[in-house]
Amino acid sequence: MIAYLNGEYLPPEQACVSPLDRGFLFGDGVYEVIPSYDGKLFLLNEHLDRLGRSLAAIRLPDPMPDGGWAEMLERLLQQNPGADRSVYLQVTRGAAPRDHAFPGQATATVFAMVSPIAPQGPAVAGAGVSAITAPDQRWGRCDIKSVALLANVLARQQAADHAAVEAILLRDGLLTEGAASNVFVVTNGVVRTTPLGPAILPGITRAFLLGALRAEGRDCREEPVPEVELRAADEIWLTSSTKEVLPVTRLDGQPVGDGRPGPVWREALDRYRQERYRLMHGSAGRDVTHD
Ligand SMILES: Cc1ncc(COP(=O)(O)O)c(C=O)c1O
């Protein structure tokens, strides 16, 4: 694997970052994860827009304006050939003497690497996945894609301890999102997901899926989902750039709906893949990469 660090393309074990880097000391940085299919980045502009918003929110000037990101990411993908990959990139405020306030002088650290996207596989369509619920113990700006992810890490580990793939987070009796995903619920055919705001990350997959489902007339609502309604839902899905649309069939050990991936999930995943195919190939068709 070839990674990118501050202008250089090199094996990750040769990429060195100072221990005084503020990403290391404070989690003072932001990141993105961008999927790529057959070497083409999917929804790149949407991801770069969100990166720009995260950088602005933490008052860190964009270190690669004017098309620099796209050029670097394309070059990195060329050096890591393969079918389905995701690019992880992060920007931190750089190395400086340790002080909470911003340093007078520091150069941002830019790091990027490529990983394979694990295909969803037939087991998921057959059985779905398990999730647990956990209290949302994160901060008040979850809309910023910050590298400071300790609360998310602890929630995901709690899920892993229960052999579950995700922790679905609850705050004040309402669903927020997953530790690393957005959450959708389906009740009597109506699709609901938490409205945008500081309590959740504005997921790129979330927005894309809402658009695809609404275009075919599905009733989709961005409104608060109380915990009791989450638990009583017919279907629960997780979305993210690497998970696509994943059906949750067990929540805290109890079956969701009839305990099998539901019909609206099947429709949603099909729509998601059709729309992705259309966008990436400029024509109608079905993206079967993950079947
Ligand atoms: C907390 C959180 N919410 C939602 C998402 C989904 O966002 P996206 O669809 O942009 O990958 C992620 C992605 O990792 C996440 O970490």
Ligand as a Chemical Component Dictionary entry (heavy atoms), coordinates in Angstrom:
data_LIG
# 
_chem_comp.id                   LIG 
_chem_comp.type                 NON-POLYMER 
_chem_comp.pdbx_formal_charge   0 
_chem_comp.three_letter_code    LIG 
# 
loop_
_chem_comp_atom.comp_id 
_chem_comp_atom.atom_id 
_chem_comp_atom.alt_atom_id 
_chem_comp_atom.type_symbol 
_chem_comp_atom.charge 
_chem_comp_atom.model_Cartn_x 
_chem_comp_atom.model_Cartn_y 
_chem_comp_atom.model_Cartn_z 
_chem_comp_atom.pdbx_ordinal 
LIG C1 C1 C 0 -20.778 9.137  13.110 1  
LIG C2 C2 C 0 -21.039 8.867  11.661 2  
LIG N1 N1 N 0 -22.267 9.094  11.164 3  
LIG C3 C3 C 0 -22.563 8.854  9.882  4  
LIG C4 C4 C 0 -21.613 8.337  9.000  5  
LIG C5 C5 C 0 -21.986 8.067  7.561  6  
LIG O1 O1 O 0 -21.466 9.078  6.744  7  
LIG P1 P1 P 0 -21.160 8.834  5.193  8  
LIG O2 O2 O 0 -22.408 8.316  4.578  9  
LIG O3 O3 O 0 -20.799 10.189 4.708  10 
LIG O4 O4 O 0 -20.040 7.852  5.115  11 
LIG C6 C6 C 0 -20.311 8.089  9.469  12 
LIG C7 C7 C 0 -19.307 7.580  8.550  13 
LIG O5 O5 O 0 -18.309 7.052  8.926  14 
LIG C8 C8 C 0 -20.020 8.371  10.825 15 
LIG O6 O6 O 0 -18.788 8.150  11.312 16 
# 
loop_
_chem_comp_bond.comp_id 
_chem_comp_bond.atom_id_1 
_chem_comp_bond.atom_id_2 
_chem_comp_bond.value_order 
_chem_comp_bond.pdbx_ordinal 
LIG C1 C2 SING 1  
LIG C2 N1 SING 2  
LIG C2 C8 DOUB 3  
LIG N1 C3 DOUB 4  
LIG C3 C4 SING 5  
LIG C4 C5 SING 6  
LIG C4 C6 DOUB 7  
LIG C5 O1 SING 8  
LIG O1 P1 SING 9  
LIG P1 O2 DOUB 10 
LIG P1 O3 SING 11 
LIG P1 O4 SING 12 
LIG C6 C7 SING 13 
LIG C6 C8 SING 14 
LIG C7 O5 DOUB 15 
LIG C8 O6 SING 16 
# 
